[in-house]
């Protein structure tokens, strides 16, 4: 998607499956050309509450579910994701994160950074994941 001047057009993507931040905070997802940029997904639910408090595995599942909703709203799939960054409040949650990630990705997993022992926005959040995708880059049959 390009503007008449040849510049890529930025389009905000929303989905009814994921809540949006308050106005003037940030956007959860942009498409710029064929690139999809997804902000840090957490276990925050549509009503503002947090899912699976104390459960890193379920929080990771919810992050990937939200990420999938944004990729599909942008016209792609999870297999179009080319980079993820994963933040864990405790590196000991890594096995739970890996288990959940295997439920959403197959074949060549996207490159990833995993950072442990970080402080996230609220104490309820154990896992936060952001991603970059390129529409149409994934395999036809994952």
N, C-alpha and C positions, 0 to 999 in steps of 0.2 A: 504494500500500500504506500503510494508516494503522492506527494502534493504536486501541483503543476510546476513548481520550481525545482522538482526533482528531489526534494527533501523528504525523508521518511515522515509519515504522519503518526503521531502518538494518539492512541485511543485507550480510554479507560475501560476496563472490563469489570463487570460485576456479575454476580450469580446469586440467585435466591437461596442457594445452599450454604452461603457463607455471609456472615454479617460484615458490614463495612465500618471502618473507623469513623469517629466523629468528624464533622466537617473541619477542614483546615489542619488535620493531623497528618495523614498520609493516604495514599491509595494502595489497595491490596494488589492490583494487577494492572499492568499496561501492556499493550501490544504496540511495538514500534517496528514498522516494516513487517518482517516475518519473525521478529524476536518477541518472546513473551517473558516479562519480568514479574515475578511473584514475590511479594513482601514476605516477611517472616510469618509463617502460619503457626498457630498455637492451638491449644485445646479449647479456646474460647468458643462458646456456642452462640446461636442466633440471639438468645435472650440476654447475652452478656455474662452469663455464668460460665464456669469452667467445667469441662467433662473430665472424668477419671482422675480426680485429685489423688495424688500419691501413686499413680500407675503410669510409669513411663511408656510401657508398651501401648496401652490404649491411647495415650496422648499422641504418640507417634502415628498410630493408625488414623486418628482424627486429623492430624496435620496433612497426611497424604490424601485423605478423602477430600479435604478442602482444596488442596493443590490440584487434584484431578478435576474438581468442579470448575476451577478457573481455567485449566488447560482446555477443557471441553467447551466452555463458554467462549474461549478465544479461537476455537475451530481446530484444536489439536487433540492430542492424547498425552498421557503420562510418558509415552515412549518418545515424545518430541523433546523431553527435558534433557538438556545437555550438561547441566551443572547444578549441584545442590550444596548448600552449606547447612550443617546440622550443629545446633548448639544444645548442650546437655548441662543441666545444673550439677550433675555428678557423673563423671566418666564411667562409673559402675553401671549406668543405664545403657551403655553401648550394646550389650547383648540383646536387650529388649528392643532397641532401635533397629538393630540389624534384622532381628526376627520380623518386625513389622515391615521393614523396607523390602524384604524378600517376597512379601505378599503383594506388593504393588509393582515391582520391577522384575524383569527377567532378561535373559540374554546378556548383552553388554550393559551393565549398570552405568548410570551417568557418573562422571567424576564427582568426587565429594570431598568436602572438608568436614571433619568432625572435631569440634572443640568442646572440651569438658571443663567442668568446674567453673562455670560462668554464672553471673547473676543476671537473671532475666527480669522482665518488667514487673512481675508480681510473684509472690512466693508460691502460688498455685501452679505456675508454669514450670514444668520439668524439661520440656523439649520445645525448641523452636526451629523451623526449617524454612529456608528461602530457596528460590530456584530461578534458573534461566532456561528457557526453551527456545527452539527454533522450529516454527511450524513446518510440517512436512519432512522433518529430518529423521523421524523414527522409522523403523522397519514397517513394511505393510502388514506383516503378520508377526507380532511380538512373540 
